Amino acid sequence: CICRNSVSDLLSIFKSERIPEGIPSPVVGKEAWNYVKVRDGASMFWWLYYAESQSADFRDLPLVMWLQGGPGGSGSGFGNFEEIGPLDRDLNPRKTSWVQAASVLFVDNPVGTGFSYTEKSDRYATDVAMVASDMLVLLKHFFTEKTEFQNIPFYIFSESYGGKMAAVISLELTKAVSQGTVKCRFAGVALGDSWISPLDSVMTWGPYLYTTSLLDDVGLADVGSAARAVQTAVEQQQFEKATELWSVAETVVEQNTNGVNFYNILTQDPEEKLGQKLGISAENFIALQVHRHIRPLHRQTLSQLMNGPVREKLGIIPENVTWGGQAEEVFSNMAGDFMRPVVDVVDQLLSAGVNVTVYNGQLDLIVDTMGQELWVKRLKWEGLPGFNKMKWTALYDPSSTGATGAFYKTYRNFAFYWILKAGHMIPSDQGPMALEMMKMITQQG
């Protein structure tokens, strides 16, 4: 395990020409990173920041694992430097870093994501079951190596496709903990703007865009027709075809909205129409989807940071591994599993007593809140009627006195947070509110 002093020394480490040797590692402010070989020819990278709180020791604060979406998006990169890590991509301290209230573990998964890598083309994960199996190997290694975290509440937070992976991982982790094969105190999972029920998202794109004045009647009909084609493929269990038709539906959305940003409907992305300029045809749906949903997680400035100063700092990245270099292969190999729902897994988690939170950004299109509410209402969990009868509670925005920042409901072991003025990447759009939400979920608020 490689350890270095955190934020105070991190700036000097990044800005120096070489990595200083023998940097002290005090208990507070420490960080660590390493690789775990999860299968032959497949290695996963993790990066841990110990909590840096002014008022509490890290042993008195939770451990949060962050899983990025895609699949193929890197937690060590995007989640770390664009959302919740101690530094932003310009290496300035982040005021809303989650490290001030929890130890944070970033894992680049599935294999091939970020700094994780495969040595052979047949080693990529092809479904969430394989993703979960790999993660269980990593977590077993992590908690064996970092015994100080075995009795600390452990939460999995996720975003987008990371939520789909998190649900399945959480179910397998619950089994492993009960069997004693992984020693940790698993305390819950939080599913942020998560791809739990892909079809519910696709089927609500039209109504959501229409009610926000981003589609007219003709556009609503066009998007609805494209969405129903996806629905037919899913109902016929033709999931790879459904993924391809999902790509078509997104193209129809772009054409009728003048290129709406799928991640935040109120922002314009100058790169949104780049696919057309690059000559990516609709037939090459994998390349098109990589452009739409993987490229935004690998902006040039972030890529330069990760493949430059960060790589130098870490000191363990193999020479032939480039951060994000296998992202397209990760996405391509998961295409057949992409449109499969995991609502039944969430039901199993709730029935097993696992604390489950769903949180969603008001301005997200790709996983709109309307779609999330649909699958939640179809849960078979016995507590659902009680949850549905409850009225939500307003939360004030920590950064704006008197302004409503979110609403939430919680009943037994299930909670739902509606985050206002936020898109798909909630911590990027509403950092103070996201931090407050994390504290509440981990029982600090």
Order of alpha helices (4+ residues) and beta strands (2+ residues): beta-alpha-beta-beta-beta-beta-beta-alpha-beta-alpha-beta-alpha-alpha-alpha-alpha-alpha-alpha-alpha-alpha-alpha-beta-alpha-alpha-beta-beta-beta-alpha-alpha
